[in-house]
């Protein structure tokens, strides 16, 4: 870890700055792909609503298929090489889409294959990344680091989603994949430049353990802890509804509301402004009212705004989509900032990989189900009815938090020991740029 000096984290921590640059570039590329892939399916391949939902489901399916063992594997391996390999694979896969389009080989089946394989790479990258960040930063710097990463990710989404529609109109939707491939090249260069290396554990000190046993440890860690269990179950329910509407939102805006691809990209980008606001406010609100109460404000209070989106119409009615989306995105990003800082201080470092992968297996595992649900509802009931049903699920998921210990707490605990022995939770302190959550 880099010694702490005065000033903001990006200014004083070279390795975090490189990680931040690479991750921000990757989020920009992912935002372009999030709009471009459905547009390729809808405008180029003339896919139906269910096929568009299936495309989104396929990208998240690897969390269900391999999420649990990946957590155990990542805890056995140095995290940085895992991230490098995953980024390199994603670069090649995303670049293959425009190449196939120019060769006349592009099909829905190819898009599904690319979505599945890049989703698999993302499982390895995100699991390793979450554990690597906790080792890279001092505990007092982790809340600031999480807030900066989530805030820049939301800003990158604004730029990526806004430019995706323009790229689709000017150069064709398939060429948007070249943009994502280039951002993974930036990520590779940034990761290569990081000097921090995780301490090696001598092979003789590594106890031989069965993979199944390590996976079971991750499951027991969440099942046996009421705080981790509550947050994971809430994330699973919330993600089911979130992906339900997100998987059909582009089709809804194009086919039901009647917007052009460029305008769709602009609306989706405007929604991402909520993420910047959420990342900016998370630490400050949590410092003032407590991180448990702030979780309720962001994840329950703002979620009600989701009900504005199904009322979207052409013209002035587009404001409803933006307003509802901004509320939802602000709540999700702020909640993720608070949750990430909580998990990094609460979980033993040697179990972080398993905690990340196990919680992602449960919470991300509902994303492909939500995408399939959105596509099926859109096909059976129509896109506007499907939007009503899926967006209503976002505030309903908050009932899990309201009927949990979080409702009766000011702060989330600092450690399992503090919770068991009734010690007061540790409060984060300011580190250079104002109050932290």
C-alpha positions in Angstrom: 0.0 0.0 0.0 1.1 3.5 -0.7 1.8 5.7 2.4 -0.9 8.2 3.0 0.0 11.9 2.5 -2.1 15.0 2.2 -4.4 15.6 -0.7 -6.9 13.8 -2.7 -6.5 10.1 -3.4 -6.1 10.5 -7.2 -3.3 13.1 -6.7 -1.3 11.2 -4.1 -1.8 7.5 -5.0 -0.2 6.6 -8.4 -1.4 3.0 -8.5 -5.0 3.9 -7.6 -4.8 6.6 -10.3 -3.9 4.0 -12.9 -6.6 1.6 -11.7 -9.1 4.5 -11.8 -8.1 5.4 -15.4 -8.4 1.8 -16.6 -11.7 1.2 -14.9 -13.2 4.5 -16.1 -12.2 3.7 -19.7 -13.7 0.2 -19.4 -17.0 1.6 -18.0 -17.1 4.0 -21.0 -16.8 1.1 -23.4 -19.3 -1.0 -21.5 -21.8 1.9 -21.7 -21.3 2.2 -25.5 -21.9 -1.6 -25.7 -25.0 -1.5 -23.5 -26.7 0.7 -26.1 -25.0 -0.6 -29.2 -25.7 -4.3 -28.7 -29.5 -3.9 -28.5 -29.4 -1.5 -31.4 -27.4 -4.0 -33.5 -30.0 -6.7 -32.6 -33.0 -4.4 -33.3 -32.0 -2.3 -36.2 -29.4 -4.5 -38.0 -30.6 -8.1 -37.3 -34.3 -7.2 -36.7 -34.5 -9.3 -33.5 -37.7 -9.5 -31.6 -38.3 -8.4 -28.0 -37.6 -11.8 -26.5 -34.3 -12.1 -28.4 -33.1 -8.7 -27.1 -34.0 -9.8 -23.6 -32.1 -13.1 -24.2 -29.1 -11.1 -25.2 -29.0 -9.2 -21.9 -29.6 -12.5 -20.0 -26.7 -14.2 -21.7 -24.3 -11.5 -20.7 -25.1 -12.1 -17.0 -25.6 -15.9 -17.1 -22.0 -16.7 -16.2 -22.5 -15.3 -12.7 -25.0 -18.1 -12.2 -22.9 -20.7 -14.0 -19.4 -20.1 -12.6 -19.7 -17.3 -10.0 -19.2 -19.5 -6.9 -16.1 -21.4 -8.0 -14.5 -18.2 -9.4 -14.5 -16.7 -5.9 -12.5 -19.6 -4.6 -10.1 -19.5 -7.5 -9.5 -15.8 -7.2 -8.7 -16.2 -3.5 -6.0 -18.8 -4.5 -4.4 -16.6 -7.2 -2.8 -13.2 -7.5 -5.6 -10.9 -8.6 -3.8 -8.6 -11.1 -2.9 -11.4 -13.6 -6.5 -12.6 -13.5 -7.7 -9.1 -14.4 -5.1 -8.8 -17.2 -6.2 -12.1 -18.8 -9.9 -11.1 -18.6 -9.3 -7.7 -20.1 -7.3 -9.2 -23.0 -10.0 -11.8 -23.8 -12.7 -9.1 -23.8 -10.7 -6.9 -26.1 -10.5 -9.7 -28.7 -14.2 -10.7 -28.3 -15.7 -7.2 -28.7 -13.5 -6.5 -31.7 -14.8 -9.6 -33.4 -18.3 -8.1 -33.7 -17.6 -5.3 -36.2 -15.2 -7.7 -38.1 -18.0 -10.2 -38.5 -20.4 -7.5 -39.6 -18.0 -6.4 -42.3 -17.5 -10.0 -43.4 -21.3 -10.6 -43.6 -21.1 -13.2 -40.7 -23.0 -11.2 -38.1 -26.0 -13.0 -36.5 -28.0 -13.1 -33.3 -26.2 -16.3 -32.5 -22.8 -14.6 -32.7 -24.0 -11.8 -30.5 -25.2 -14.3 -27.9 -21.8 -16.1 -28.0 -19.9 -12.9 -27.6 -22.2 -11.8 -24.7 -21.7 -15.2 -23.0 -17.9 -15.2 -23.3 -17.4 -11.5 -22.4 -19.7 -12.1 -19.4 -17.5 -15.0 -18.3 -14.4 -12.7 -18.5 -16.3 -10.1 -16.5 -17.0 -12.6 -13.7 -13.2 -13.1 -13.3 -12.3 -9.5 -13.7 -14.9 -8.1 -11.2 -14.3 -10.7 -8.6 -10.5 -10.1 -8.8 -10.9 -6.3 -9.0 -13.0 -6.1 -5.8 -10.5 -8.1 -3.8 -7.5 -6.3 -5.4 -8.8 -2.8 -4.5 -9.0 -3.8 -0.8 -5.3 -4.7 -0.8 -4.3 -1.7 -2.9 -5.8 1.0 -0.6 -5.5 1.5 3.2 -8.8 0.9 5.0 -9.2 4.7 5.7 -8.9 5.4 1.9 -11.3 2.7 0.8 -14.6 4.8 1.1 -13.0 7.6 -0.9 -11.7 5.2 -3.5 -15.1 3.5 -3.8 -16.9 6.8 -4.2 -14.4 8.0 -6.9 -14.7 4.8 -8.8 -18.5 4.7 -8.8 -18.7 8.4 -9.6 -16.3 8.2 -12.5 -18.1 5.1 -13.7 -21.4 7.0 -13.8 -19.8 9.9 -15.7 -18.3 7.4 -18.2 -21.8 6.0 -18.6 -23.1 9.4 -19.5 -20.5 9.9 -22.1 -20.7 6.3 -23.4 -24.4 6.0 -23.7 -24.8 9.5 -25.1 -22.1 8.8 -27.8 -23.4 5.3 -28.5 -26.5 6.6 -30.3 -24.4 9.0 -32.4 -21.9 6.3 -33.3 -24.8 4.0 -34.3 -26.2 6.8 -36.6 -22.9 8.0 -38.1 -20.9 4.8 -38.4 -23.3 1.9 -37.7 -24.1 0.2 -34.4 -21.6 -2.6 -34.9 -18.7 -0.2 -35.0 -19.5 0.8 -31.5 -17.8 -2.5 -30.5 -14.5 -1.1 -31.7 -14.8 1.6 -29.1 -15.3 -1.0 -26.3 -12.3 -3.0 -27.6 -10.1 0.1 -27.5 -11.1 0.8 -23.9 -10.0 -2.7 -22.9 -6.6 -1.9 -24.4 -6.4 1.2 -22.2 -7.3 -1.0 -19.2 -4.5 -3.4 -20.1 -1.9 -0.7 -20.3 -3.0 0.9 -17.0 -3.0 -2.5 -15.2 0.4 -3.2 -16.6 1.7 0.1 -15.2 0.6 -0.6 -11.6 3.6 -1.2 -9.3 1.7 -2.7 -6.3 2.1 -6.5 -6.0 0.1 -8.6 -3.6 2.3 -10.4 -1.1 3.0 -14.0 -2.2 2.0 -16.8 0.2 4.7 -19.5 0.1 3.2 -22.7 -1.4 4.2 -24.6 1.8 1.9 -22.3 3.8 -1.1 -22.8 1.6 -3.2 -25.5 3.1 -4.6 -28.0 0.5 -8.3 -27.4 0.4 -11.0 -28.7 -1.8 -12.7 -26.3 -4.1 -16.1 -27.3 -2.8 -15.1 -26.6 0.8 -14.0 -23.1 -0.1 -17.2 -22.4 -2.0 -19.2 -23.6 1.0 -17.3 -21.2 3.2 -18.4 -18.3 1.0 -22.0 -19.5 1.2 -21.9 -19.9 5.0 -20.3 -16.4 5.4 -23.4 -14.8 3.8 -26.0 -17.2 5.1 -24.7 -16.9 8.7 -24.4 -13.1 8.9 -27.6 -11.1 9.1 -26.1 -8.0 7.6 -24.5 -9.6 4.6 -27.5 -11.8 4.2 -29.9 -8.8 4.1 -27.9 -6.8 1.7 -27.4 -9.8 -0.6 -31.0 -10.8 -0.7 -32.0 -7.1 -1.3 -29.6 -6.8 -4.2 -30.9 -10.0 -5.8 -34.5 -8.8 -5.6 -33.6 -5.3 -6.8 -31.5 -6.6 -9.7 -34.3 -8.8 -10.9 -36.5 -5.7 -11.4 -33.7 -3.5 -12.6 -32.6 -5.8 -15.4 -36.3 -6.5 -16.2 -36.8 -3.0 -17.3 -33.3 -2.3 -18.5 -33.4 -5.2 -20.9 -36.4 -3.8 -22.8 -35.9 0.0 -22.3 -34.1 0.5 -25.6 -36.8 -1.4 -27.5 -39.5 0.5 -25.5 -38.1 3.9 -26.4 -37.6 2.9 -30.1 -40.8 0.9 -30.8 -43.3 2.2 -28.3 -42.3 5.8 -27.7 -41.0 6.2 -31.3 -37.5 7.8 -30.7 -34.5 7.7 -33.0 -31.3 5.8 -32.0 -29.5 9.1 -31.4 -32.2 10.4 -29.1 -32.4 7.0 -27.2 -28.6 7.3 -26.5 -29.1 10.8 -25.2 -32.0 9.8 -22.9 -30.1 6.9 -21.5 -27.0 9.1 -21.0 -29.1 11.7 -19.1 -30.3 9.0 -16.8 -26.7 8.3 -15.8 -26.4 11.7 -14.3 -28.1 10.2 -11.3 -25.1 7.9 -10.8 -22.7 10.9 -10.6 -25.1 12.6 -8.1 -25.4 9.4 -6.1 -21.6 8.9 -5.9 -21.1 12.5 -4.8 -23.8 12.4 -2.1 -23.3 8.9 -0.7 -20.4 9.7 1.6 -21.9 13.0 2.8 -25.3 11.8 3.5 -24.0 8.7 5.3 -21.6 10.8 7.4 -24.6 13.0 8.5 -27.3 10.4 9.2 -25.3 7.1 9.4 -24.6 4.6 6.7 -27.5 2.3 7.6 -30.1 5.1 7.4 -28.5 6.4 4.2 -28.9 3.0 2.7 -32.7 3.3 3.3 -32.8 6.8 1.9 -31.1 5.8 -1.3 -32.3 2.3 -1.9 -35.9 2.7 -0.7 -36.8 6.4 -0.9 -35.4 7.2 -4.4 -36.6 3.8 -5.8 -40.2 5.1 -6.0 -39.1 7.4 -8.9 -38.9 4.3 -11.1 -42.7 4.4 -11.5 -42.3 7.5 -13.7 -40.6 5.7 -16.5 -43.5 3.6 -17.9 -45.4 6.9 -18.4 -42.9 8.1 -21.0 -44.2 9.6 -24.2 -42.7 11.4 -27.2 -42.0 15.1 -26.7 -42.2 16.6 -23.2 -43.2 13.2 -21.8 -39.5 12.1 -22.3 -38.8 14.1 -19.1 -40.6 11.3 -17.1 -38.1 8.7 -18.3 -35.1 10.9 -17.4 -36.5 11.9 -13.9 -37.4 8.3 -13.0 -34.1 6.9 -14.3 -32.1 9.6 -12.4 -33.8 8.7 -9.1 -33.1 5.0 -9.6 -29.5 5.4 -10.8 -28.7 7.8 -7.9 -30.1 5.4 -5.4 -28.3 2.3 -6.8 -24.9 4.0 -7.1 -25.0 5.6 -3.7 -26.1 2.3 -2.2 -23.3 0.5 -3.9 -20.7 3.0 -2.6 -21.9 2.4 1.0 -22.1 -1.4 0.5 -18.7 -1.7 -1.0 -17.0 0.2 1.8 -18.9 -1.8 4.4 -17.9 -5.1 2.9 -14.2 -4.1 2.6 -14.0 -3.2 6.3 -16.3 -5.9 7.6 -14.9 -9.0 5.8 -11.5 -10.6 6.5 -9.2 -9.9 3.5 -8.5 -13.6 2.9 -12.3 -14.1 2.3 -13.0 -11.1 0.2 -12.8 -13.0 -3.1 -15.3 -15.6 -1.9 -17.6 -12.9 -0.4 -17.5 -10.9 -3.7 -18.2 -14.0 -5.8 -20.8 -15.5 -3.6 -22.8 -12.3 -3.1 -22.5 -11.7 -6.9 -23.7 -15.3 -7.6 -26.8 -14.5 -5.6 -27.4 -10.9 -6.6 -26.1 -11.0 -10.1 -27.7 -14.4 -10.7 -31.1 -12.7 -10.9 -30.0 -10.4 -13.7 -30.3 -13.0 -16.5 -33.7 -14.0 -15.0 -34.8 -10.4 -15.0 -33.7 -10.0 -18.6 -35.7 -13.1 -19.6 -38.6 -11.8 -17.6 -38.6 -8.4 -19.2 -38.4 -10.0 -22.7 -41.2 -12.5 -22.0 -43.5 -9.8 -20.4 -42.8 -7.5 -23.3 -43.7 -10.2 -25.8 -46.8 -11.4 -24.0 -48.3 -8.1 -22.6 -46.7 -5.4 -24.6 -43.7 -3.2 -23.8 -45.5 -0.5 -21.7 -47.2 -3.1 -19.5 -43.9 -4.9 -19.1 -42.2 -1.6 -18.0 -45.0 -1.0 -15.4 -44.5 -4.5 -13.9 -40.7 -4.5 -13.8 -40.3 -0.9 -12.5 -42.8 -1.6 -9.7 -40.5 -4.3 -8.5 -37.7 -1.8 -7.7 -39.4 -0.1 -4.7 -41.0 -3.4 -3.7 -37.5 -4.9 -3.2 -36.9 -2.2 -0.5 -39.3 -4.1 1.8 -36.4 -6.5 2.5 -34.4 -3.6 4.0 -37.4 -2.3 5.9 -37.9 -5.7 7.6 -34.3 -6.1 8.6 -31.9 -4.8 11.3 -30.9 -2.0 9.0 -34.2 -0.2 9.7 -33.4 -0.1 13.4 -29.7 1.0 13.1 -27.9 4.2 12.5 -24.7 2.7 11.2 -23.6 -0.6 9.7 -21.1 -2.5 12.0 -17.4 -2.1 11.5 -16.6 -5.8 12.0 -18.4 -9.1 13.0 -16.6 -8.8 16.4 -18.1 -5.4 17.0 -21.6 -6.7 16.1 -21.3 -9.8 18.4 -19.9 -7.8 21.4 -22.2 -4.8 21.1 -19.4 -2.4 20.4 -20.3 0.9 18.7 -19.7 0.8 14.9 -16.6 2.6 13.7 -17.3 5.9 11.9 -15.3 6.8 8.8 -13.2 10.0 9.0 -12.5 12.6 6.5 -9.3 11.9 4.3 -8.5 14.9 2.2 -11.7 15.7 0.4 -14.4 16.2 3.0 -16.6 13.8 5.0 -16.7 10.1 4.1 -19.6 7.7 4.5 
